[in-house]
Amino acid sequence: MHSFVLEAVPNPEESREIARRAVLILKKFILDENILHDIDLVLTEACSNVARHAYEKITDCNKLELKIEIFPPDHVILEIADWGKGLCSESIDFTMPSPDAVGGRGMFIMSKLMDSFELVKENDKNIIRLTRKIEENQWKTKE
């Protein structure tokens, strides 16, 4: 198992950059570009949501944490965390919104591109835990 933790201030620029950094790490292990693209899309969305919704006030002490756990040749776990107001799992709609809707597609997209999607609360820490299974032939390394 390989584990990495990345941190950023949750603003639009930093949230995109932390997703890019995560994908660069994953490229060392995962061969399949389609999987990497899916993960990039999911991480960009999740980190962007933290930047837009997690904190009432924008300050430099706000934190976005991205934990990457890699389990070759089986799966990866991605945890996007903040210490903001959090999500109420009962209020999240994982269905695709109507074509006329302005927003609301992010959670649907994340839930479809990953094998599991969990919302976890650990003390003051809000975590979106995403798991993606990866076939053995889609890895660069098995270790």
Disulfide bonds with the S-S distance in Angstrom:
none
